Amino acid sequence: MIINTARFLISSPAVGKCPDTSLHEYAFIGRSNVGKSSLINMLTGRKDLAMTSSTPGKTMLINHFLINDQWYIVDLPGYGYARRSKSDREKLEKMIKGYILNRKQMTNLFLLIDSRHSPQKIDIEFMEWLGENGVPFSIVFTKLDKLSSNAAKKLTADYCSFLLERWEELPPVFRTSSEDRRGREAILDYIEEMNKLPLEDTV
């Protein structure tokens, strides 16, 4: 897929405030500092489309980006940022889950995992919640450029093996690096195939 245009559309505080459209949406989520904004910028080829920050937990709203005037990337707030107050964490959890469970246009949720780390309880619990609620999602390993080729293969394979001890099968898995653009075509090709389906067939 070739990305010709990518532009920010709107930030929304709740799913009910999201734009009224009939286009496919692909949401991206992960723990704070997992490289979400960098991945979105890499996929779209727009360096500053999604704002990156050295401070984790900056995304507090549901951000819509219109791609090729045909589909949306949705940047969701990161979860698990310990420095937020309890009330802020509860507010964000309500916002995130409200979007994931109620946004009919969401065709797939890309769940980002830092490839350098072993399975974390908060990520596993979130994946299990997605499975229990029948949410279509994919796993995206990030920051593979921070590892040697052998380490990247081993760590991601071990992670998948860990999941298969609990699940019958894995969702789609992508291995990426925002630095060297690894995984870009695989994700865009996947989105392109999903875009061919009528929206009602994906929800």
Beta strands, then each sheet from edge to edge (+ up, - down):
strand 1: 6-12
strand 2: 25-30
strand 3: 62-67
strand 4: 71-75
strand 5: 106-114
strand 6: 137-142
strand 7: 173-175
sheet 1: 1+ 3- 4+ 2+ 5+ 6+ 7+
end
